[in-house]
Amino acid sequence: MEYPISVIICSHNPTPAYLHRVLDALKSQTLPMEQWELLLVDNASQESLAEIVDLSWHPHARHIFEAELGLVNARLRGLKEHQGKLCVFVDDDNVLDSDYLQIALEIWHALPAIGAWSGQIVPDFVGGTPEEWTRPMWNLLALDQFEKDVWSNIDMVETMPVGAGMCVRKEVGQQYVHLLETDRRRLLLGRRGKTGQILASNEDTDMALSALDIGLGMGKFTRLKLTHIIPASRLTEAYLLKILKGIVYSMRVMHYLRGVPEVTEVHSWRRKIRLFLYNTLIMTPLERKCMLATREAKALADRQIEALNDNTTVSF
């Protein structure tokens, strides 16, 4: 049976209270349950989600187990199992507004040339408002607020969907599955559990770019809204720098896999002097740490790319 929408939740050892809020928000959707299915993909959790998470409230819900650890593997499994014309990826800490699925379906009908899209993402900082010094780094936490709808059929930062709550047409999902099955190196993108030196990412960007691969566009829409639950543990300097490092590393690897050439900046001697003075006299300690994390991430990515050229991989 084919449904208008498939909601795919990929989860590895979720925080029970957060997942409960995610499911409660899905129970409250204005789109009738008969028009969407729910897939909860358990990505090798220590405790089986099928045993502890009740989905009996939904008439078209399924528990799916994916033993191979990694977000890319979990999403691949969901894309192979779903039966919807539109896939909506919901993380296990994403609380959708009650009209999210209804609006996503309206966009699907109204804009057939758009293959992948997302919406507004606002934070729920567990434990209270974070310290002010963290504010410039909130964009690393999958938050996205904007004032107008935007879309394009070229690769632009302004129209790139965010993975949280991302909507993809069935044919875009099929294209992404094809890319993964023909190039397993893409499994390097996306996180594998909650440990490791690199918090890899950009698998969602790779999926969104699959829309461009088949001649469709991508965009972001103000009416789509969700809340991202953010615990205090994600607002430490160490964690934020780790996210930054993972984003830079993954973007560089993804560009390599997609054949996007790296742009090498050529600075005049005046520009080099200004940069030196800024780096030594003006840059704050946090800015300096971000710069060093970025450099280290690029170096790690270059090692990975060199290994890929030799038909091997490097684990970080």
C-alpha positions as CSV (number, residue, x, y, z in Angstrom):
1,M,0.0,0.0,0.0
2,E,1.3,3.5,-0.9
3,Y,0.8,6.4,1.5
4,P,1.1,10.1,0.8
5,I,3.8,10.5,3.5
6,S,6.2,8.2,5.3
7,V,7.7,9.6,8.6
8,I,11.1,8.0,9.3
9,I,12.7,8.3,12.7
10,C,16.2,6.9,12.9
11,S,17.3,6.4,16.5
12,H,20.3,5.0,18.4
13,N,20.0,4.8,22.2
14,P,17.5,7.7,22.4
15,T,16.8,9.7,25.5
16,P,13.4,8.3,26.5
17,A,11.9,11.6,27.5
18,Y,12.9,13.2,24.2
19,L,11.5,10.4,22.1
20,H,8.3,10.5,24.1
21,R,7.9,14.2,23.1
22,V,8.6,13.4,19.5
23,L,6.0,10.7,19.4
24,D,3.4,12.8,21.2
25,A,3.9,15.6,18.6
26,L,3.2,13.0,15.9
27,K,0.1,11.8,17.7
28,S,-1.2,15.4,17.5
29,Q,-0.7,15.9,13.7
30,T,-3.6,17.5,11.9
31,L,-3.0,15.2,8.9
32,P,-5.1,12.1,9.5
33,M,-3.1,9.0,10.4
34,E,-4.6,7.1,7.5
35,Q,-2.6,9.4,5.2
36,W,0.8,8.6,6.6
37,E,2.9,5.8,7.9
38,L,5.4,5.8,10.7
39,L,8.8,3.9,10.7
40,L,10.9,3.8,13.8
41,V,14.4,2.6,12.7
42,D,16.3,1.2,15.7
43,N,19.9,1.6,14.8
44,A,21.6,-1.0,17.0
45,S,20.4,0.5,20.3
46,Q,21.5,-1.3,23.4
47,E,17.9,-1.9,24.4
48,S,15.5,-2.9,21.6
49,L,13.2,0.0,20.8
50,A,10.5,-2.5,19.7
51,E,10.3,-3.7,23.3
52,I,10.2,-0.4,25.0
53,V,8.5,2.0,22.5
54,D,4.7,1.5,21.9
55,L,3.6,2.4,18.4
56,S,0.2,0.7,18.6
57,W,-1.5,4.1,18.7
58,H,-0.7,4.4,14.9
59,P,-2.5,2.2,12.4
60,H,0.4,2.2,10.0
61,A,3.5,2.1,12.2
62,R,6.4,-0.3,12.0
63,H,9.5,-1.1,14.1
64,I,12.5,-1.7,11.9
65,F,15.9,-2.9,13.2
66,E,19.2,-1.9,11.4
67,A,22.1,-3.7,12.9
68,E,24.8,-1.8,11.0
69,L,25.6,1.2,13.1
70,G,25.6,4.6,11.5
71,L,23.0,7.3,10.6
72,V,23.5,6.7,6.9
73,N,22.8,3.0,7.3
74,A,19.6,3.8,9.3
75,R,18.4,6.3,6.7
76,L,19.2,3.9,3.9
77,R,17.1,1.2,5.6
78,G,14.2,3.6,6.1
79,L,14.3,4.6,2.4
80,K,14.2,1.0,1.4
81,E,11.3,0.1,3.7
82,H,9.0,3.1,3.3
83,Q,5.8,3.1,1.2
84,G,5.2,6.9,0.9
85,K,5.3,9.3,-2.0
86,L,7.0,11.8,0.4
87,C,9.5,11.0,3.2
88,V,9.8,13.2,6.2
89,F,12.9,12.5,8.3
90,V,12.4,13.2,12.0
91,D,15.2,12.9,14.5
92,D,14.6,11.5,17.9
93,D,14.8,15.0,19.4
94,N,12.6,16.8,16.9
95,V,9.2,18.0,18.1
96,L,7.0,18.8,15.0
97,D,4.4,21.5,15.1
98,S,0.9,19.9,14.8
99,D,0.5,21.0,11.2
100,Y,3.9,19.9,10.0
101,L,2.9,16.9,7.9
102,Q,-0.1,18.7,6.5
103,I,2.0,21.6,5.3
104,A,4.7,19.3,4.0
105,L,2.0,17.5,1.9
106,E,0.7,20.9,0.6
107,I,4.2,21.8,-0.6
108,W,4.5,18.4,-2.2
109,H,1.3,19.1,-4.2
110,A,1.9,22.8,-4.9
111,L,5.6,22.7,-6.0
112,P,6.4,19.6,-8.0
113,A,9.7,21.0,-9.1
114,I,11.1,21.0,-5.5
115,G,12.6,17.7,-4.5
116,A,13.9,18.3,-1.0
117,W,13.0,20.9,1.6
118,S,12.9,21.8,5.3
119,G,11.5,24.5,7.6
120,Q,12.1,26.6,10.6
121,I,13.9,25.0,13.5
122,V,13.8,26.6,16.9
123,P,15.6,25.5,20.1
124,D,14.3,24.1,23.3
125,F,17.4,24.5,25.6
126,V,16.9,21.9,28.3
127,G,18.0,23.4,31.6
128,G,17.5,27.0,30.7
129,T,19.0,29.7,28.4
130,P,22.6,28.9,27.6
131,E,25.5,31.2,28.3
132,E,25.8,34.2,25.9
133,W,29.2,33.1,24.6
134,T,27.6,30.1,22.9
135,R,25.2,32.2,20.7
136,P,27.5,32.6,17.7
137,M,27.8,28.8,17.6
138,W,24.1,28.0,17.7
139,N,24.1,27.5,13.9
140,L,26.1,24.3,14.5
141,L,23.1,22.8,16.4
142,A,20.8,22.4,13.4
143,L,18.8,25.5,14.2
144,D,17.4,27.5,11.3
145,Q,15.1,30.6,11.4
146,F,14.4,32.7,8.4
147,E,11.8,35.3,7.2
148,K,10.7,34.1,3.7
149,D,10.4,31.0,1.6
150,V,13.4,30.3,-0.6
151,W,14.2,27.7,-3.2
152,S,16.5,27.1,-6.1
153,N,17.7,24.5,-8.6
154,I,21.4,25.1,-7.8
155,D,23.6,24.4,-4.9
156,M,23.2,27.4,-2.6
157,V,23.7,27.7,1.2
158,E,20.6,29.9,1.4
159,T,18.3,27.2,0.0
160,M,20.0,24.1,1.5
161,P,17.5,22.0,3.6
162,V,18.5,21.0,7.1
163,G,18.4,17.3,8.0
164,A,16.0,17.8,11.0
165,G,12.5,17.5,9.5
166,M,13.8,17.3,6.0
167,C,11.2,16.3,3.4
168,V,12.2,14.4,0.2
169,R,10.2,13.1,-2.7
170,K,10.2,9.4,-3.3
171,E,12.3,9.8,-6.5
172,V,14.9,11.8,-4.6
173,G,15.2,9.1,-2.0
174,Q,15.6,6.5,-4.7
175,Q,18.4,8.6,-6.2
176,Y,20.1,8.8,-2.9
177,V,19.8,5.0,-2.3
178,H,21.3,4.5,-5.8
179,L,24.3,6.7,-4.8
180,L,24.8,4.8,-1.6
181,E,24.6,1.4,-3.2
182,T,27.0,2.3,-6.0
183,D,29.5,4.2,-3.9
184,R,29.8,2.8,-0.3
185,R,32.3,5.5,0.5
186,R,29.3,7.7,1.3
187,L,28.9,5.8,4.5
188,L,31.8,7.9,5.8
189,L,29.2,10.7,6.0
190,G,26.8,10.7,9.0
191,R,27.4,9.8,12.6
192,R,28.2,6.3,13.9
193,G,26.9,6.3,17.5
194,K,27.8,9.0,20.0
195,T,31.5,8.5,20.4
196,G,34.7,9.0,18.3
197,Q,37.0,11.8,17.3
198,I,34.8,13.0,14.4
199,L,31.0,13.7,14.6
200,A,30.6,13.2,10.9
201,S,27.7,14.9,9.2
202,N,26.5,16.2,5.8
203,E,24.7,13.0,4.8
204,D,21.6,15.1,4.8
205,T,23.3,17.6,2.5
206,D,24.3,14.7,0.2
207,M,20.6,13.5,0.2
208,A,19.3,17.0,-0.5
209,L,21.8,17.4,-3.4
210,S,20.3,14.2,-4.9
211,A,17.3,16.4,-5.8
212,L,19.6,18.5,-8.0
213,D,21.1,15.3,-9.5
214,I,17.7,14.4,-11.0
215,G,16.8,17.9,-12.1
216,L,14.7,19.0,-9.1
217,G,15.2,21.9,-6.7
218,M,15.5,22.3,-3.0
219,G,14.3,24.9,-0.5
220,K,13.1,26.1,2.9
221,F,9.6,27.1,3.9
222,T,8.6,29.4,6.8
223,R,5.3,27.6,7.5
224,L,7.1,24.3,8.4
225,K,8.2,24.5,12.0
226,L,9.7,22.1,14.6
227,T,11.4,22.4,17.9
228,H,14.9,20.9,18.4
229,I,15.5,19.6,22.0
230,I,19.1,20.6,23.0
231,P,20.5,19.3,26.3
232,A,23.2,21.3,28.2
233,S,25.8,18.7,27.2
234,R,25.7,20.0,23.7
235,L,26.5,23.6,24.8
236,T,30.0,23.0,26.2
237,E,33.0,24.4,24.3
238,A,34.4,20.9,23.8
239,Y,31.2,19.6,22.2
240,L,30.7,22.6,20.0
241,L,34.2,22.5,18.7
242,K,33.7,18.8,18.0
243,I,30.6,19.5,15.9
244,L,32.5,22.2,14.0
245,K,35.3,19.8,13.3
246,G,32.8,17.1,12.1
247,I,31.0,19.5,9.8
248,V,34.2,20.8,8.2
249,Y,35.6,17.3,7.8
250,S,32.4,15.9,6.3
251,M,31.9,18.8,3.9
252,R,35.4,18.4,2.5
253,V,34.9,14.6,2.1
254,M,31.5,15.1,0.5
255,H,32.9,17.6,-2.0
256,Y,35.5,15.1,-2.9
257,L,32.9,12.3,-3.4
258,R,30.8,14.7,-5.6
259,G,33.7,15.9,-7.6
260,V,33.4,19.5,-6.3
261,P,36.9,21.2,-6.6
262,E,38.3,22.8,-3.5
263,V,38.8,26.5,-3.8
264,T,42.3,27.7,-2.8
265,E,42.5,31.3,-1.7
266,V,45.4,33.3,-3.0
267,H,46.2,36.3,-0.7
268,S,48.2,39.3,-1.5
269,W,51.0,40.2,0.9
270,R,48.8,43.0,2.4
271,R,46.0,40.6,3.0
272,K,48.4,38.2,4.7
273,I,49.7,40.9,7.0
274,R,46.1,41.9,7.9
275,L,45.2,38.2,8.6
276,F,48.4,37.8,10.7
277,L,47.6,40.9,12.8
278,Y,44.0,39.8,13.3
279,N,45.0,36.3,14.3
280,T,47.6,37.4,16.8
281,L,46.1,40.7,18.2
282,I,42.3,40.7,17.8
283,M,41.0,37.1,17.6
284,T,39.3,35.9,20.8
285,P,40.4,32.7,22.4
286,L,37.3,30.9,21.2
287,E,37.8,32.2,17.6
288,R,41.3,30.9,17.7
289,K,40.1,27.5,18.9
290,C,37.6,27.4,16.1
291,M,40.3,28.2,13.6
292,L,42.5,25.4,14.9
293,A,39.7,22.9,14.9
294,T,38.9,23.9,11.3
295,R,42.5,23.4,10.3
296,E,42.7,20.0,12.0
297,A,39.4,18.9,10.4
298,K,40.7,19.8,6.9
299,A,43.9,17.9,7.6
300,L,41.9,14.8,8.7
301,A,39.7,15.1,5.6
302,D,42.8,15.3,3.4
303,R,44.2,12.1,5.0
304,Q,40.8,10.4,4.4
305,I,40.7,11.6,0.8
306,E,44.3,10.4,0.2
307,A,43.3,7.0,1.6
308,L,40.2,6.9,-0.6
309,N,42.4,7.5,-3.6
310,D,44.4,4.4,-2.5
311,N,41.1,2.4,-2.2
312,T,41.2,2.3,1.6
313,T,39.6,4.3,4.4
314,V,40.8,5.8,7.7
315,S,38.9,5.5,10.9
316,F,39.0,8.6,13.2
